[in-house]
Amino acid sequence: MPSAAPANGRHPVGQVSIPGQTFLMGDSTGPGNRGDGETPAHPVWVDAFRLDATSVTNAAFARFVAATGYRTESETFGYSAVFHLALEADLEDVLGQPPRIPWWLGVRGADWAHPGGPRSSLVGLDDHPVVQVSWNDAQAYCAWAGRRLPTEAEWECAARGGLTGRVYPWGDEWGDRHRCNIWQGVFPTVNTREDGWLTTSPVETFEPNAYGVWQSVGNVWEWCSDWWSEGYYTHSPGRNPPGPAAGDQKSMRGGSYLCHDSYCNRYRNSARASNTPDSSAANIGFRTVALT
């Protein structure tokens, strides 16, 4: 397993090298969700690149904010989405509850430094992934750090760790131990925390894949550079696909600590999701790629 090399002075997240290769992108086993556009499985070439070994951490993002004074979109809007069991706020700060997904709350004062609401903080969470960051926030960090977001193809290639057509970064089977940070119990009311975590875990928890990539599935969703399109795989180019030319949502990969087979089985290499570029939530983060 390769060790992660340090990044530049502005961006302290360790790096791994992903070799140029052709890999099988998309779902080839059948568990995909209708409407997610995981099919057809198709061969894709990606050039070699350097990827963050982990999600960008709270400590790394705090360095960016301290250097630039940047205000995230959740800070500008004054609220963001918090999972109901992780709420740390007064009831008057709960601004709404979507009827179709009532486990999410719109919370005044929730932002990257207060991920559970205004009564929460980052004490003890320096090595956890930063959350409550929008795609636009991630882009701002990248511009400061001299980085970029990965394409969906790069992200999936790295997550697979050189394994062809496998469901998870480690293969197809779970074995007798926890391998990623997802929900255990009855979603969304009872989390037994058998893996040790209700929400995020430190970025170097569990085991990295064969490329040295930590927690590409579970823990937090990660923004990609691509615009979202359900049908993109039917006509995407076979070399370094950049995603559609335009759209109204950006792609996300990897699932999060809220994934559970009863609701969201997107903690798989091929799983896809999307959100608007200005959206943020307590389970969305990012990792970055070197420009050269």
Secondary structure, DSSP 4 states (H G I P E B T S, - for coil): -PPPBP--SS----EEEE--EEEEES-SSS-PPTTS---S-EEEEE--EEEESSPPBHHHHHHHHHHH----HHHHHTEEEEEGGG--S-GGGEEE--SSSTTEEEEET-BTTBTT-TT---TT-TTSBP-S--HHHHHHHHHHHTEEPPPHHHHHHHHHTT-TT-SBTTBS--TTS--S----EETTTEE--TTS-SS---TT-S---TT----SSSSSEEEEEEEP-TTGGGT--SBS----S--SSEEEES--TT-BTTTB---STT-EEEE-TT--BTTEE---EE--
